[in-house]
Amino acid sequence: MKALSLVTLGSALIAGAALLPGKAEAAKCVTAGGTATGLTQDIAKSLATMALNQSISNYGGKAVGKVAMKCDNNPLLATCTAKQRACK
């Protein structure tokens, strides 16, 4: 009977240790961005998106979430900025 209770106690300790939270590494995230100017707003958006993708690639991370695009209302040359969260 004593051997059975030691085995049960040992199993309970092992199971309890498996449930303890381990030391998890936090993901390193940044807000990446890209800005571009083009003849039209569509061109500026495309170039800003390409600059954003290059920024994320240079950081070595993966894009997370939606792209936030902001453009000015300049009639001659449009300037747009694209931002997105990137995590390693």
Secondary structure, 3 states (H helix, E strand, C coil): CHHHHHHHHHHHHHHHHHHCCCCCCCCCEEEEEEEEEECCHHHHHHHHHHHHHHHHHHHCCEEEEEEEEEECCCCCCEEEEEEEEEEC
